[in-house]
Structures are given as C-alpha cells and as structure tokens.
C-alpha cells in the first residue's frame, strides 16, 4: 500500500498551490496524479508544461492518443490508461481506436499503426531505433519533427507513469468506468 499523500490546496506545499489551481482550471477537478505530484511542485510544474506542449505538437487528436496510450500501455500504467481513455473520448477519438490501443492490438489504420510501432520502438530502445522502422515511419508521411515530438510526449508519460507506479495513484472517479489492467 502506498503512503503517498493526495494533496489538496490546503495540504500542498506553498509552491504547489498555484499549480493546483491550474489543474482545477484545466480539468474541472484536481486529478489524483496532480494531487500526488504536488508533493514535489517542480515535478507537477514540469508535468503541466509538458502536457500543454504535447497538445501543441503537430499530432492530431488520433495521433496524440496513439502516442499517449502506446506509452501508457507499454508502461502498464493503471492510472493513465483509463485517464487517457476519457481524454480520447472527449477529443472525439473513435471507440475502435481507443479499444485497439487499450488492448495492445494492431491498429486498423496502417498509418496510425506505424506511428504506434515507432513510439514503441523509441520507448523500448530508449531512443535507439532500427533504420527499417524509421524508414516505415517516414514512408507513412511522418518527418523528423514528429519523431522528436514523440520524445517530448515520452518525457511527459515517464513523469506520470512512473509517479503512478510509485504512488499507486487511485484512478479518479470520472475514469473508473474505464479501468484497465495489462494483459
């Protein structure tokens, strides 16, 4: 059992209080992940900045969901898979794509599947990716920019996935209906 604190604005360190306000403003609630991260305000701030930047990448909603969820599933994050299921639904990503990602299946869209395979190659290889995978990525219509943006999103997901593993962060009430566990 985890002994990490789920902070509120009242219990959080002073430096985390405006960051908690940012979270509530952005999500309409204080996500449990952010409540845990508030213990280390620099972590919460870094995560918020990377989340904002991830949404500013050149990836469309489906592509960003592929990048987020491929990493979440690979890292077996009990918290982020349900949270990003809810986020994907709010971004009008198809239920088919959402379920394919959650179940770690080959994606029915070949371009998105190439993106998924590249994300996993970057993640598993710690940035060392075979030339054949890079060629497939570029042949699918992606460029160096998107390859580098995968690294940005991976950094964000390492912060959240690893925090959730350490803290055993409870899934937020709105996302409990999307609970997930690895195969």
Buried (B, 14 or more C-beta within 10 A) or exposed (E): EEEBEBBEBEEBEEEBBEBBEBBBEEBEEBBBBBBBBBBBBEBBBBBBEBBEBBEEBEBEBBBBBBBBBBBBBBBBBBBBBBBBBBBBBEBEBBEEBBEBBBEBEEBEBEBBBBBBBBBBBBBEEEEEBEEEBBEBBBEBEBEEEBBEBBEBBBBBBBBBBEBBBEBEBBBBEBBEEBEBEEE
